[in-house]
Amino acid sequence: MKSDFEFNIAYLKSDKRYALKELAKNTNELVTSLVPFFTTHFFTLGDISIKELNNKNNFFNKVIVAQLESGLLSKDNKLNLSNQYVMVGKSSNIENIRLFITPINTYSKEYCNIDGFVNYNPSYHRKENYDSIEISIYLSKKVFSQILSHIENSSLISASLCLKNIPGIYKNLRSKNNNQLKVLTNIPEHTMINSYDNDKVKRLGIPSESVICFFIRGEIDNFISANSKGLTVMFIENKLNNRKDNKDISFENKNNVIIKIMIYLLSTLCFLCSFIHIKSN
């Protein structure tokens, strides 16, 4: 299990504030001081696909996979509100961020969880040799099937994911750039930090709020399909589905849609979709 960490990692507690230190490997001189950073993260889903699993249970034999781009796609195809993510102990950006949507049985809890991997830890869906972040959303069979049908009948136009207060996200204490964020995972190199209260160090896990928003061509039955504690799944109609050209468009009733979203998410993610524009096929 070879990895290429560039810095040693140490733990620091001072003035009731928990922090991490990145140290030069040869001299142990301080390179970076990192503090927990709680903010809202936006992602745009791309390359959405359905993966078949080797499982005899028909209920669990499919998973929805999507490549994630940090930020929300604007009308001119530029990503706004984007971040750069880097593993603690390294300096290179994490290029591979993926989403996995998995069905669960009736009695299980719907939730979102985040993991990170450095150069190894292969699994049934991961064979690469580079750093990655994997966001897993576990949904009821009913909601999962709803998403699945929109993908299979090509009525899904685009989708966005919003995560609030992800544990294990840090920023450079001395940097004014809040868009370059460090990530602390549960891999061995990140868990063997020299600390007497190592369990208090924040690592990737469950965000405080997760909202995934699907933009659908045609009519939909439910605006909000799932609303578990900390996890919301939303479906929004594209009222311009009869448009024949391929020009970039926004919602015909964009203001009404945004108002509905803002009212519903006022206490948590009230501006989720105010920056989103979509394209017609």
Secondary structure as GFF3:
##gff-version 3
##sequence-region A 1 281
A	DSSP	beta_strand	7	14	.	.	.	ID=ss1
A	DSSP	beta_strand	17	24	.	.	.	ID=ss2
A	DSSP	beta_strand	30	36	.	.	.	ID=ss3
A	DSSP	beta_strand	40	52	.	.	.	ID=ss4
A	DSSP	three_ten_helix	58	60	.	.	.	ID=ss5
A	DSSP	beta_strand	62	70	.	.	.	ID=ss6
A	DSSP	beta_strand	72	73	.	.	.	ID=ss7
A	DSSP	beta_strand	79	80	.	.	.	ID=ss8
A	DSSP	beta_strand	84	87	.	.	.	ID=ss9
A	DSSP	beta_strand	96	104	.	.	.	ID=ss10
A	DSSP	beta_strand	111	117	.	.	.	ID=ss11
A	DSSP	beta_strand	132	140	.	.	.	ID=ss12
A	DSSP	alpha_helix	141	152	.	.	.	ID=ss13
A	DSSP	beta_strand	156	164	.	.	.	ID=ss14
A	DSSP	beta_strand	169	172	.	.	.	ID=ss15
A	DSSP	beta_strand	180	183	.	.	.	ID=ss16
A	DSSP	alpha_helix	188	191	.	.	.	ID=ss17
A	DSSP	three_ten_helix	198	200	.	.	.	ID=ss18
A	DSSP	beta_strand	209	217	.	.	.	ID=ss19
A	DSSP	beta_strand	224	228	.	.	.	ID=ss20
A	DSSP	beta_strand	231	238	.	.	.	ID=ss21
A	DSSP	beta_strand	248	249	.	.	.	ID=ss22
A	DSSP	alpha_helix	254	264	.	.	.	ID=ss23
A	DSSP	beta_strand	278	279	.	.	.	ID=ss24
###
